[in-house]
Amino acid sequence: MQKIDSMRPLYFLLPGTSGRYLCGGLFAELKTLALVQQVTEAAVVTYRQREPDTLFLSDVLKRQAARDAIFVVSWGFDVPKLVARLRGRSLLHHAHSAGYGFRLPASVPILTVSRNTMGYWGQRAPNAPIYYLPNHISEAFCDRGLPRDIDVLVQGRKSSQYLLNQLVPALEKRCRVVVLDSFVEDLGELFNRAKVYLYDSAEHWAIAGVSEGFGLPPMEALACGCQVFSSVNHALADYLDPGFNCEKIGVYSTAYDVERILAAVANPQPFSLPESFFTPYRQAQLLPRCRHILKEINHFFDHATTHPADVPGLSPLRQLRLQGQRLWTKGWQKLVRS
């Protein structure tokens, strides 16, 4: 697919790309960057950690060319500070998790990775352009036909205390369980070696006070032919369907979970998912969608340069005023009827 020269370049703002910033959210953002780079010019710009061969925000802002760029902000609690710092420039919010509490003006388009997050911003920023571009599930996540010598696979990060302290010990007495507690270069290989994958993030996100933005690991595990036992909080409900493509974890009792998981170990892959299930998350379908969205965002910024915003928003003050008007109207109608 040929790049579009007339589009504005995009700068993906990240605190850093190494060390403590290594996480699933970073890799998801870099995958989106790779998609965008096939459509128009795009680059990573760090703003906390200077890194070799990577642009740094303070330096970029001194360049005249940056005036024509779109700055993509995504890193949770940093977004309000970056929006304030970049006031007057073209901004795009790439929304993963929801619930951070900040608001965005109608001049900032929002690109969401899940329908759950899209619904959140559809209510919180009803006048902003909002689009849906799900995370990319790499073609490397597929069933490679490897021997499945791991009965149950668990990632320690984001897992609930119940999963790690109750369920895993109970399963270890009955089958081979592998708990990952460090970064793995080829997670797809482990998904291919595992019969069952356990994921329980509801507790993690409840404590964090924000939502599961997409939930890449369960989707990647499904693509590798693993049977998934998962929580279905937030964006996980976009694609998980207990009883049909996964099983719900943490149901009623440890014994009930153990019983169902051991049955899945004894009879792997009871759900037969066609490749069409994963098609919306593969590059072949994401790329034209990304191209269309970027065209619309560029057109929006062209329009915004000459037209002021005039659609009433839903600020807390306006909501209070509208509630007051509604109460007054109801009271007046009652008075008239009496």
Secondary structure, DSSP 8 states (H G I E B T S, - for coil): ----TTS--EEEEES-SSGGG-SHHHHHHHHHHHHHTTTS-EEEEESSS--TTSEEHHHHTTSGGGGG-EEEE--GGGHHHHHHHTTTSEEEEEE-S--------TTS-EEESSHHHHHHHHHHSTTS-EEE------TT-S-------EEEEEESTT--HHIIIIIHHHHHTTS-EEEE-S--S-HHHHHHHEEEEEE--HHHHHHHTS-----HHHHHHHHTT-EEEE---GGGGGT--BTTTBEESS-S-HHHHHHHHHHHHHS---S---GGGTGGGSHHHHHHHHHHHHHHHHHHHHHHTTS---S----HHHHHHHHHHHHHHHHHHHHHH-
